Amino acid sequence: MITVGHIVSDCVKVAIVKPEIILKCTLLVAAFASFLLSIIIYFNAGDDTNGRLNGIFIGIWVPSILALGTLLLAHRRTPQ
């Protein structure tokens, strides 16, 4: 079973650079950056409703990025 710990440990190993590992690391970094950005925008908006909505909108990107990663990784594993 693959866990996040396994993926992160694979990201740290520089000697082995496989395209699948690069894809996993890139998607995890993008999802985490989106999460942090949404929190920063949401809480820095103050009383501005549009600013808070922008933070929520960016927070919705996280599952979309992870779903895209799942789709790409599943497509790579299917026999052609």
FIKOLZA-1660 file (N, C-alpha, C; in steps of 0.1 Angstrom, whole numbers, plus 5000, padded with zeros to 4 digits):
% residues 80
   i   px   py   pz ch aa at
   1 5008 4988 5000  A  M  N
   1 5000 5000 5000  A  M CA
   1 5009 5012 5000  A  M  C
   2 5006 5022 4991  A  I  N
   2 5014 5034 4990  A  I CA
   2 5007 5045 4999  A  I  C
   3 5016 5051 5008  A  T  N
   3 5011 5061 5017  A  T CA
   3 5018 5074 5013  A  T  C
   4 5014 5085 5019  A  V  N
   4 5020 5098 5016  A  V CA
   4 5035 5098 5021  A  V  C
   5 5037 5091 5032  A  G  N
   5 5051 5089 5037  A  G CA
   5 5060 5083 5027  A  G  C
   6 5055 5073 5020  A  H  N
   6 5063 5066 5009  A  H CA
   6 5066 5076 4998  A  H  C
   7 5056 5084 4994  A  I  N
   7 5058 5093 4983  A  I CA
   7 5068 5104 4987  A  I  C
   8 5066 5109 4999  A  V  N
   8 5075 5120 5003  A  V CA
   8 5090 5114 5004  A  V  C
   9 5091 5102 5009  A  S  N
   9 5105 5097 5010  A  S CA
   9 5110 5094 4996  A  S  C
  10 5102 5091 4986  A  D  N
  10 5106 5090 4972  A  D CA
  10 5110 5103 4967  A  D  C
  11 5103 5114 4971  A  C  N
  11 5107 5127 4966  A  C CA
  11 5120 5132 4971  A  C  C
  12 5124 5127 4983  A  V  N
  12 5137 5132 4989  A  V CA
  12 5148 5125 4982  A  V  C
  13 5147 5113 4977  A  K  N
  13 5157 5105 4971  A  K CA
  13 5160 5112 4957  A  K  C
  14 5172 5118 4956  A  V  N
  14 5175 5125 4944  A  V CA
  14 5182 5115 4933  A  V  C
  15 5188 5104 4938  A  A  N
  15 5195 5096 4929  A  A CA
  15 5186 5089 4919  A  A  C
  16 5174 5085 4923  A  I  N
  16 5165 5079 4914  A  I CA
  16 5154 5089 4910  A  I  C
  17 5154 5092 4897  A  V  N
  17 5145 5102 4892  A  V CA
  17 5137 5095 4881  A  V  C
  18 5125 5090 4884  A  K  N
  18 5116 5084 4875  A  K CA
  18 5105 5094 4872  A  K  C
  19 5099 5094 4860  A  P  N
  19 5089 5103 4856  A  P CA
  19 5077 5102 4866  A  P  C
  20 5073 5090 4870  A  E  N
  20 5062 5089 4879  A  E CA
  20 5064 5095 4892  A  E  C
  21 5076 5095 4898  A  I  N
  21 5080 5101 4910  A  I CA
  21 5080 5116 4909  A  I  C
  22 5085 5121 4898  A  I  N
  22 5085 5136 4895  A  I CA
  22 5070 5141 4894  A  I  C
  23 5061 5133 4888  A  L  N
  23 5047 5137 4887  A  L CA
  23 5041 5137 4900  A  L  C
  24 5043 5127 4909  A  K  N
  24 5037 5126 4922  A  K CA
  24 5042 5138 4930  A  K  C
  25 5055 5141 4930  A  C  N
  25 5061 5152 4938  A  C CA
  25 5055 5165 4933  A  C  C
  26 5054 5167 4920  A  T  N
  26 5049 5180 4915  A  T CA
  26 5035 5182 4919  A  T  C
  27 5027 5172 4918  A  L  N
  27 5013 5173 4922  A  L CA
  27 5011 5175 4937  A  L  C
  28 5019 5169 4945  A  L  N
  28 5018 5171 4959  A  L CA
  28 5022 5185 4963  A  L  C
  29 5032 5190 4957  A  V  N
  29 5037 5204 4960  A  V CA
  29 5026 5214 4955  A  V  C
  30 5021 5212 4943  A  A  N
  30 5010 5221 4938  A  A CA
  30 4998 5221 4947  A  A  C
  31 4994 5209 4952  A  A  N
  31 4982 5208 4960  A  A CA
  31 4985 5215 4974  A  A  C
  32 4997 5213 4979  A  F  N
  32 5000 5219 4992  A  F CA
  32 5001 5235 4990  A  F  C
  33 5007 5239 4979  A  A  N
  33 5008 5254 4977  A  A CA
  33 4995 5260 4975  A  A  C
  34 4986 5253 4969  A  S  N
  34 4972 5258 4967  A  S CA
  34 4965 5259 4981  A  S  C
  35 4967 5249 4989  A  F  N
  35 4961 5249 5002  A  F CA
  35 4966 5261 5010  A  F  C
  36 4980 5263 5011  A  L  N
  36 4985 5274 5018  A  L CA
  36 4981 5287 5013  A  L  C
  37 4981 5289 4999  A  L  N
  37 4977 5301 4993  A  L CA
  37 4962 5304 4997  A  L  C
  38 4953 5294 4997  A  S  N
  38 4939 5297 5000  A  S CA
  38 4938 5301 5014  A  S  C
  39 4945 5295 5024  A  I  N
  39 4945 5300 5038  A  I CA
  39 4950 5314 5039  A  I  C
  40 4961 5317 5033  A  I  N
  40 4966 5331 5034  A  I CA
  40 4956 5341 5028  A  I  C
  41 4951 5338 5016  A  I  N
  41 4941 5348 5010  A  I CA
  41 4929 5349 5019  A  I  C
  42 4924 5338 5024  A  Y  N
  42 4911 5338 5032  A  Y CA
  42 4913 5346 5044  A  Y  C
  43 4924 5344 5052  A  F  N
  43 4925 5351 5065  A  F CA
  43 4931 5365 5063  A  F  C
  44 4937 5368 5052  A  N  N
  44 4942 5382 5050  A  N CA
  44 4931 5391 5044  A  N  C
  45 4920 5385 5040  A  A  N
  45 4909 5393 5034  A  A CA
  45 4902 5402 5044  A  A  C
  46 4903 5399 5056  A  G  N
  46 4896 5407 5066  A  G CA
  46 4881 5406 5065  A  G  C
  47 4874 5417 5063  A  D  N
  47 4860 5418 5062  A  D CA
  47 4855 5418 5047  A  D  C
  48 4865 5417 5038  A  D  N
  48 4862 5417 5024  A  D CA
  48 4856 5404 5019  A  D  C
  49 4844 5404 5015  A  T  N
  49 4837 5391 5011  A  T CA
  49 4843 5385 4999  A  T  C
  50 4847 5394 4989  A  N  N
  50 4852 5389 4977  A  N CA
  50 4866 5382 4979  A  N  C
  51 4874 5388 4988  A  G  N
  51 4887 5382 4992  A  G CA
  51 4885 5368 4998  A  G  C
  52 4875 5367 5007  A  R  N
  52 4873 5354 5013  A  R CA
  52 4868 5344 5003  A  R  C
  53 4859 5348 4994  A  L  N
  53 4855 5339 4983  A  L CA
  53 4866 5335 4974  A  L  C
  54 4876 5344 4972  A  N  N
  54 4887 5340 4964  A  N CA
  54 4895 5329 4971  A  N  C
  55 4897 5330 4984  A  G  N
  55 4904 5320 4992  A  G CA
  55 4897 5307 4992  A  G  C
  56 4884 5307 4992  A  I  N
  56 4876 5294 4991  A  I CA
  56 4877 5288 4977  A  I  C
  57 4877 5297 4967  A  F  N
  57 4878 5292 4953  A  F CA
  57 4892 5285 4951  A  F  C
  58 4902 5291 4956  A  I  N
  58 4916 5285 4955  A  I CA
  58 4917 5273 4963  A  I  C
  59 4910 5272 4974  A  G  N
  59 4910 5260 4982  A  G CA
  59 4903 5248 4975  A  G  C
  60 4894 5251 4966  A  I  N
  60 4887 5240 4958  A  I CA
  60 4897 5234 4948  A  I  C
  61 4908 5241 4945  A  W  N
  61 4918 5236 4936  A  W CA
  61 4924 5223 4941  A  W  C
  62 4926 5222 4954  A  V  N
  62 4933 5211 4960  A  V CA
  62 4928 5197 4956  A  V  C
  63 4915 5195 4958  A  P  N
  63 4910 5181 4953  A  P CA
  63 4910 5180 4938  A  P  C
  64 4909 5191 4931  A  S  N
  64 4910 5191 4916  A  S CA
  64 4924 5187 4911  A  S  C
  65 4934 5192 4918  A  I  N
  65 4948 5189 4915  A  I CA
  65 4951 5174 4918  A  I  C
  66 4946 5170 4929  A  L  N
  66 4948 5156 4933  A  L CA
  66 4941 5146 4924  A  L  C
  67 4929 5150 4920  A  A  N
  67 4921 5142 4910  A  A CA
  67 4928 5141 4897  A  A  C
  68 4934 5152 4892  A  L  N
  68 4941 5152 4880  A  L CA
  68 4953 5143 4881  A  L  C
  69 4960 5143 4892  A  G  N
  69 4971 5134 4895  A  G CA
  69 4967 5120 4894  A  G  C
  70 4956 5117 4901  A  T  N
  70 4951 5103 4901  A  T CA
  70 4948 5098 4886  A  T  C
  71 4942 5107 4879  A  L  N
  71 4938 5104 4865  A  L CA
  71 4951 5101 4857  A  L  C
  72 4961 5110 4858  A  L  N
  72 4973 5109 4850  A  L CA
  72 4981 5096 4854  A  L  C
  73 4982 5093 4867  A  L  N
  73 4989 5081 4872  A  L CA
  73 4982 5068 4868  A  L  C
  74 4968 5069 4868  A  A  N
  74 4961 5057 4864  A  A CA
  74 4962 5054 4849  A  A  C
  75 4963 5065 4841  A  H  N
  75 4965 5064 4827  A  H CA
  75 4979 5058 4824  A  H  C
  76 4989 5062 4831  A  R  N
  76 5002 5057 4829  A  R CA
  76 5003 5042 4832  A  R  C
  77 4995 5037 4841  A  R  N
  77 4996 5023 4845  A  R CA
  77 4988 5013 4836  A  R  C
  78 4979 5019 4828  A  T  N
  78 4971 5010 4820  A  T CA
  78 4979 5005 4808  A  T  C
  79 4978 4992 4805  A  P  N
  79 4986 4986 4794  A  P CA
  79 4980 4991 4781  A  P  C
  80 4989 4994 4772  A  Q  N
  80 4985 5000 4759  A  Q CA
  80 4987 4990 4748  A  Q  C
% end
